[in-house]
Amino acid sequence: MLHTTEGLRLATTYGNVLVPLDGSREAEAALGTGEWLARCFGAELHLVTAAVGAVEQYWYVPYLKTIAGDPITAVPHWIDDRDVVAAIKATARTLEPCVVCIATHGRSRTAAVLGSTFAQLAVAGDDPLVAIGPRPSLPGPDPRRTVVCLERGPLSVLSARLIDRAAMWARAFDHRLTLVTVAGSDDRPTAEDQVQRLAADPGIDDLEVDHRVLDDSGGPHSAIARHLGEAPATFLATATHGRTGASRALLGSETARIIHHSPIPVLVVPPPPPPPTGQRSTI
């Protein structure tokens, strides 16, 4: 069972794990995985809540003791800023290198927060997020496996980035890597060829890699949930096509469904940053 730092070989070591809270049971669902990740990385666990002014701290400290124990072993951060995304990003920056572990269906004391908050955070930086859906279970010691959910079609910049980040975590946790894609019967031969070629990439030849094409029945989220039910894993890795707008970020609907239906933590890889103005990406 991996509850120590033995075997961790991430190119960037996370010294801190940050769990956003908003006073709801839904948001608290990320605590167990956050504590587990902190033990694995030998990191410090931090909790952050926004919109906690001086007059509101009367509820916050007793609340932390209720959910985190007394004495509180995690480091609490309460921020008098009603911009939840800004509060989480600012706290994470002060804790770098830091990984954010967030529930995706939390509700704040005043508004629905963590659904839209997660979507905005998912495109806000370079590091992956660990997303926890509404039916989480703690990662078990076996099997030591990270499943990578790939889109159909030619290898894109985002897919290559997803495989690269997932491979980093697989190396860190001494996992084997499973590349999966979803296809109907007509597209299955092409999909098989695609994932077979990706699994043979020399960039991941230091890992034990296998690949699967899942039957597209009920949509990719259903196919992946069935696969995880039949072949348990520790992490699921997926990418988001989030694009920032004037005031919000949009998370791809299928990515959101995959996270919602996943019984395990989801490593969500953000899109690459756009090239500088006036330049075109050559990747």
HUSUL-V918757 format. One record per helix or strand of 3 or more residues. SS is the DSSP state (H for helix, E for strand). FROM is the first residue (numbers start at 1). TO is the last residue. If there is no record, write none. Layout:
ss | from | to
SS | FROM | TO
SS | FROM | TO
This chain:
ss | from | to
E | 16 | 20
H | 25 | 28
H | 31 | 41
E | 44 | 50
H | 54 | 68
E | 75 | 79
H | 84 | 94
E | 98 | 103
H | 114 | 121
E | 129 | 132
E | 145 | 149
H | 157 | 172
E | 176 | 183
H | 188 | 199
H | 202 | 204
E | 209 | 215
H | 220 | 230
E | 235 | 239
H | 253 | 261
E | 266 | 269
